[in-house]
Amino acid sequence: MATLSLDELAEHLNRLTPQEREVLFQKVRHQDFLARLEALSTRYQARLTREGRPPATPEELIAAWKTEREDLVRREHPE
């Protein structure tokens, strides 16, 4: 894979059509989302290990994140 300087990258981006840029930015956002999800999973698995709990399956991770999200919403936005 070739490495571009920031200036070269900017020039290349400016040659893209608006539609191509939008597709590219969507792909970048998706890759960023996946990287953050992987980091979150790694931190959660490390926490389970520290607590002496067995590793979680993907389904267990999703359920735990859902519960944590719901708890956060209840704390931040009490009715």
N, C-alpha and C positions, 0 to 999 in steps of 0.2 A: 504494500500500500504506500503510495506516494505521500510525503508530508508537505503540506502547503504552509506558507507563512500566512499570518492573518490578513495581510494586504492581498495576497494572491487569492485567498479564500473569498474575501469581500468582492474582488473583481469577478470571480467565477459566479458568485451568488447574484451579482448585478446583471449577469448575462442570462439568467434564468427568467422564464416567464413568471408572471404572478402565480399562475396555477402550479407551476413546477416548484416555486418557492414554498407555497402552502403545503404541498405534498411533502417536501423535504422537512419543513418545520413540524408537521404532524409526526413524521417518522422520528425526529429528534425527541419530541415530547414523549412518544411511546417508549423509546429506548431509555429515556430518563426515568419514566415511570417504572419500567422493569428493573432498572438498577436500584432504585429506591426500595422497591418491593423486596428485592433480594437482600438488601442491607437490613431491612426490617426483619425479615425472616431469620437472618443470621443472628441479629441481636436477641430475638425472641428465643431461638434455640439455645443460645448461650445462657440466657436467664434460666431456662428450664434445667440446663446442666448444673448451674450454680445452686439451684434449689433442689437438686437431686431427683428431679422428675424425668421420666423417660422422654426421648425426643417426640415431637408432635408430628402427626401426619398432616398433609396439606389441608385436609378437611378440618382437623382440629385447630390448625392455625387460623383458618378463615373464621371459624366459630368464635375463637378467642378474640380475634380482632373486632368482630362484630359486637361482641359483648363489651369490649373496652370502648369502642366508638359510642355505643348506646349509653354507657356509664358517663362518658365525657359529655355527651349532649345533655343528659339529665343534670349533671353538675353545673354546666355552663348556662343552661337555659331552663331553670326550674319553672314549673308551671304555676 
